[in-house]
Amino acid sequence: MNDHRRTMEIYAFMGFIGGIVFVIGDCLLYCYKGYSGLGVDSKWIEVDEWRFILSAWLGFAGMILMLPAFYSYYKMIEETCGKVLRTLASFMAVGVAATGFLHFTIGPLLPITYKSIIFVGGTAEIAYAVAERLQGIMTPLEIVLIAFLFLEYITHFVAVVSRKTGLPRIMCLVGPVGTLVLGIIWKAAFRNTVAAGAWGACESMGEALVFLTAAIYWRKKQH
């Protein structure tokens, strides 16, 4: 039994590492001088393209690490929670599987497209217009996938606050809620600096910490 729990702990910790990989990818995207926080940014022309390409690869690497972590997380919910949370957690698989796609379309795809148009001789105005159109096309699908991803946050919050997992209620902050608060503080503290763009990584850090919570659960079950 402890071997199974140890395996589940390793899987969950892989998800934590995957989330950190996402964070690094996000920082490559957002930590540059003049980052506006808008969907399409003319400042992209000043950012090295390799950063956007590497960020896309890191998105897929993080997703691969999170897939076994989802299984570990679901087994935790299955052991401790009722039918409603188990059902929500099962649909969360769509969100986890989509994270690689989301980290490509929400992040690198637009700046890569923008820079590619200029590289082949297009104007900045054309590049901006194409990127805006592409964003409009992709946004509805992104919203649907993000909605599935939020099932992770809902199940995590309810499972911890209800004490069904046996973890302290304060650990509900070890996830998206806590990182959102930290992100707001970070953005205010580093306003008008390159580091302020790291605010864009708070969601990824939230994902990482959700799986860290699961790893802690499985570690406790071994004792």
N, C-alpha and C positions, 0 to 999 in steps of 0.2 A: 504493500500500500504506500509506504514512504517513497518507494522508487517512482511510483506514479505521481505523487505529489511533487517530488523533486523535479521530474520532467516538466510538470505544469509550471513550476517556478521558473525553470530555465526558459520555457516558451514565453512566459509573461515578461521576463527580463529582456528577451529579444525584442519585444514590442517597445519597451522603454528605450532600448538602443535605436530602434527604428524611428522613434519620435525625435531623438536627438539628431539623427541623420536628417530628418525633415527640418529641424531648427537650423542646421547648418545651411541647408539648401535655401531656406527662407532668408537667412542673413545675406547670402550671396545675391539674392534678388533685391532686397530692400535696403541694405546698408550702403547707400551711396549719397554723395553730396547733392542736396536739392531734392531728395525724395519727397514727393507730394502726397503719397497715399492714394492717389487717384488710379483708376483702372488703366488709362493710357497716359504715358508720361513722355514728353518730348526730351527729357533728360536722358532717356535710354541711349541716345546716340553717343553720349559721353562715357557710357559704361562698357567695359570689355565684354565682348560676346561670349567668351569662354565661361563667364560666370553664369549666364543664363543656361547654357548647354549643360554645364556640370550640375546646376540646380535641378534640371530635368532628370538627369541620371540618378541623382540622390533621391528624388521623389520615388522612382521605381525601386531603388534599393531599400528605402524605408518601408515601402509597401510589402516587399517580400518578407522582411523581418516581422511585420505586424500580422501577417496571416496566421502563423502558429500561435501568436499572442492572443488573437481573437478566440481561438479554440480554448486556450487556457482561461481566458476571461469568461467565456460562455459556460465552461464547466464550473467555475466559481458561482455564477448566477444560478446554474442548474442545481447545485448542491444546497443553496441557501435561500432561494427566493421562490415565490409562487408563480403560477401560470402566466400572469400578465407580464411580469418582468422577464420571464424566460422567453416569451414570444417576442417582446421588444428586442431582447438581446440577439435573438436569431436573425431578425431583420437587419440588425446592425452590421451583419456580415457584408451586406451590399455596400455600406459606407466604407468599411475597412478595405474591401477589395477595390473600391473606387478611389482610394487616396492617391495611388500613383497617377491615375488619370487626372485627378483634380490638381495635384501638385504640378502637373505639366500644363494643363489648360489655364488655370487661374494665374499661374506664375509665369513660366518661361515662354510659353507659346506666343503671347502678345509681343513682348520685346524682341524675340527672335524674328518674328514676322516683320516688325517695324524696321529692325536693322537690316534685314535681308532685302527689303524693297529699296532702301537707300543704297545698299551695296551694289545692286544691279542697275543703279542709275535713276531710280525714282526720286521724287522730291519728298521733303519732310512732310508737306501737306498731304500728299497721296498716302504716304506711310501711315500718318496719323488717322486718316479717314478709313483706310483698310483695317487697321487695328481696332478702331471703334466699331466697325461693322462686324468684325469677327467676334468681338466681345459681346455684342448684342445677340449674335447667333448662339453662342455657347452658354450665355448666362442662365437661360431657363433649365438646361440640363444640369448645370452646376448647382443650382438651387435645390433640385430634386435630390441629387447625390448628397449634398450637405445635410439635407433633412434626415436622410438615413444615417449619416454619421452622427448626428445629434442624439440618436437613440443610445449611443454609447454614453454620452454625458448624463442623460436622464436616468438610465439604469444604474450608473455609478453613483449618482447623487442619492437616489432613493434607497439603494441597497446599503449604502454606508450610513445615512442618517437614520434609517429604520433599525440599524444595528443587526440586520439579518446576516451580515458577513462576520460579525463579531469584532469588527475594527472600530476604533474610536471615531465618534461622530466628527471630530475635528478634521479627519482625513477626507471629508467631503471637499475640503479646500485643496487637497492634493489632486488636482485635476483642473478642468477648464475654469471653474469659478475662481480658484486661487490665482491661476496664471492670468486671468483677465484683470484682476485687481493689480497684480504685479506689473502687467503690461501697461496699464494706465499710469502707474507711478513711474515706470521706466520712461515712458514717452514724455512725461512732464519734466523729469529730471534731466533728460538728454535732448531736450527740444533744441532744434536748429543745429544739431550735430549729426555726423554720419551714423553714430550709434543709435539714434532715435528710430531708425528703420527697423531695428530688431523688434520693435513693437509688433511687427507683422508676423513674428514667429511665436506669439503667445499661444495661439490655437494649437500649433504643433507641440509645444511644450506641454499643453494640457493633455493631449493624447498620450504623450510619453508617460506622464504621471499617473494617468488612469491605469496603464498596464503595470506601472511600478506598484500601485495599490494591490493589484492582483498577485504580483510576486510576493509581496509582504503577507498576503492572506495564505498563500501556499506554504510559505516558510513557517508561519505559525502553526499550520496544520501538521507539520512534521514533528512537532514537540508536544 
